[in-house]
């Protein structure tokens, strides 16, 4: 378990460094040029989780870093944090098994001796759930919105944390 716990600590540290140095804001600003509306934010989050899985090779980092990147943006777009949580799980957790050099892909290969590209066609849940989530986001189905007062509370809490 120490490996899992240490990877979580490393992921949190990495996210904190990115946030406090301003690198995270620079990345988010560039990504948000693509996702101008709340409907585009959820697919962007899912794709960011997958991209982080591919580049950082760790499932925990693919959840923590995009969560830190998008938490304030979701509140600004009046989207409840439930939406962020679901998008992170769909893009970060479920897609991690498709990356052969990710710890999930390495674990499955080491345990079962099956390469990620061999079992990918049979991992129906892992590739259909992100697709369904993107479709739901584009049509606004099951998307939880914040009221004006809830939005103000969330934004004021995030400002207090950043001070």
C-alpha positions as CSV (number, residue, x, y, z in Angstrom):
1,X,0.0,0.0,0.0
2,X,2.9,2.4,0.5
3,X,3.3,2.7,-3.3
4,X,-0.3,3.8,-3.7
5,X,-0.1,6.2,-0.7
6,X,3.2,7.6,-1.9
7,X,1.8,8.2,-5.4
8,X,-1.2,10.1,-3.9
9,X,1.2,12.3,-1.9
10,X,3.3,12.9,-5.0
11,X,0.2,13.7,-7.0
12,X,-1.0,16.2,-4.4
13,X,2.5,17.8,-4.2
14,X,2.8,18.0,-8.0
15,X,-0.7,19.7,-8.2
16,X,0.3,22.1,-5.4
17,X,3.5,23.1,-7.2
18,X,1.7,23.6,-10.5
19,X,-0.9,25.8,-8.8
20,X,1.4,27.9,-6.6
21,X,3.9,28.7,-9.3
22,X,1.1,29.8,-11.7
23,X,1.8,27.1,-14.3
24,X,-1.7,25.6,-13.7
25,X,-3.4,28.9,-14.4
26,X,-1.4,29.3,-17.7
27,X,-2.4,25.8,-18.8
28,X,-6.1,26.3,-17.9
29,X,-6.2,29.7,-19.7
30,X,-5.0,28.0,-22.9
31,X,-7.4,25.1,-22.6
32,X,-10.4,27.3,-21.8
33,X,-10.0,29.0,-25.1
34,X,-11.4,25.8,-26.5
35,X,-14.1,25.3,-23.9
36,X,-16.0,28.6,-23.8
37,X,-19.3,27.2,-22.6
38,X,-20.3,25.0,-19.8
39,X,-21.2,22.3,-22.3
40,X,-17.7,22.3,-23.6
41,X,-16.1,22.2,-20.1
42,X,-17.1,18.6,-19.3
43,X,-15.7,17.1,-22.5
44,X,-12.5,19.2,-22.0
45,X,-12.2,17.8,-18.4
46,X,-12.6,14.2,-19.7
47,X,-10.0,14.7,-22.4
48,X,-7.6,16.4,-19.9
49,X,-7.9,13.4,-17.6
50,X,-7.0,11.1,-20.5
51,X,-4.1,13.3,-21.6
52,X,-2.7,13.5,-18.1
53,X,-2.9,9.7,-17.9
54,X,-0.9,9.4,-21.1
55,X,1.7,12.0,-20.1
56,X,2.1,11.5,-16.4
57,X,1.6,7.7,-16.3
58,X,-0.3,7.7,-13.0
59,X,-4.1,7.6,-12.4
60,X,-4.0,9.6,-9.2
61,X,-2.2,12.5,-11.0
62,X,-4.8,12.4,-13.8
63,X,-7.5,13.1,-11.1
64,X,-5.8,15.5,-8.8
65,X,-4.2,17.9,-11.4
66,X,-7.4,18.4,-13.5
67,X,-9.4,18.8,-10.3
68,X,-7.2,21.6,-9.2
69,X,-7.3,23.1,-12.7
70,X,-11.0,23.2,-13.2
71,X,-12.6,23.5,-9.7
72,X,-12.9,27.3,-9.8
73,X,-13.9,27.3,-13.5
74,X,-16.8,24.9,-12.8
75,X,-18.1,27.3,-10.1
76,X,-17.7,30.3,-12.4
77,X,-19.8,28.5,-15.1
78,X,-22.4,27.6,-12.4
79,X,-21.7,23.9,-12.6
80,X,-21.9,21.8,-9.4
81,X,-18.8,20.0,-8.3
82,X,-20.6,16.7,-8.9
83,X,-20.1,17.3,-12.6
84,X,-16.4,17.8,-12.1
85,X,-16.1,14.7,-10.0
86,X,-18.0,12.6,-12.6
87,X,-15.9,14.0,-15.5
88,X,-12.6,13.3,-13.6
89,X,-13.7,9.7,-13.0
90,X,-14.8,9.2,-16.6
91,X,-11.6,10.7,-18.0
92,X,-9.0,9.8,-15.4
93,X,-10.0,6.6,-13.7
94,X,-11.7,4.7,-16.5
95,X,-9.2,5.5,-19.3
96,X,-6.1,4.7,-17.3
97,X,-6.2,1.0,-18.3
98,X,-5.8,1.9,-22.0
99,X,-2.3,3.4,-21.5
100,X,0.3,0.6,-21.5
101,X,2.9,2.7,-19.6
102,X,0.4,3.9,-17.0
103,X,0.6,2.1,-13.6
104,X,-2.8,0.5,-14.3
105,X,-1.7,-0.9,-17.7
106,X,1.6,-2.1,-16.2
107,X,-0.2,-3.8,-13.3
108,X,-2.6,-5.6,-15.6
109,X,0.2,-6.7,-17.9
110,X,2.3,-7.9,-15.0
111,X,-0.6,-9.7,-13.3
112,X,-2.4,-11.2,-16.3
113,X,0.2,-11.0,-19.0
114,X,-2.2,-9.2,-21.3
115,X,-1.1,-6.0,-23.1
116,X,-3.4,-3.0,-22.9
117,X,-4.0,-3.0,-26.7
118,X,-5.1,-6.7,-26.5
119,X,-7.8,-6.2,-23.8
120,X,-8.9,-2.7,-25.0
121,X,-11.7,-4.0,-27.3
122,X,-13.2,-6.0,-24.4
123,X,-13.1,-3.1,-21.9
124,X,-16.5,-1.8,-23.0
125,X,-17.3,0.0,-19.8
126,X,-14.0,1.9,-19.9
127,X,-14.5,3.4,-23.4
128,X,-18.3,3.8,-23.5
129,X,-18.7,5.7,-20.2
130,X,-16.5,8.7,-21.2
131,X,-18.4,8.8,-24.6
132,X,-21.8,8.7,-22.9
133,X,-20.7,11.4,-20.4
134,X,-19.6,13.7,-23.3
135,X,-22.9,13.1,-25.1
136,X,-24.8,13.9,-21.8
137,X,-22.8,17.0,-21.3
138,X,-23.4,18.3,-24.9
139,X,-27.2,17.8,-24.4
140,X,-27.3,19.0,-20.8
141,X,-28.7,15.7,-19.5
142,X,-27.9,15.0,-15.8
143,X,-25.9,18.2,-15.5
144,X,-26.4,19.8,-12.0
145,X,-26.3,23.6,-11.9
146,X,-25.6,25.9,-9.1
147,X,-27.9,28.6,-8.0
148,X,-26.6,32.2,-7.7
149,X,-26.3,32.0,-3.9
150,X,-24.5,28.6,-4.1
151,X,-22.2,30.0,-6.7
152,X,-21.3,33.0,-4.5
153,X,-20.6,30.7,-1.6
154,X,-18.4,28.3,-3.6
155,X,-16.4,31.2,-5.1
156,X,-16.0,32.9,-1.7
157,X,-14.7,29.7,-0.2
158,X,-12.2,29.2,-3.0
159,X,-11.0,32.8,-2.5
160,X,-10.5,32.2,1.3
161,X,-8.5,29.0,0.6
162,X,-6.2,30.8,-1.9
163,X,-5.3,33.5,0.7
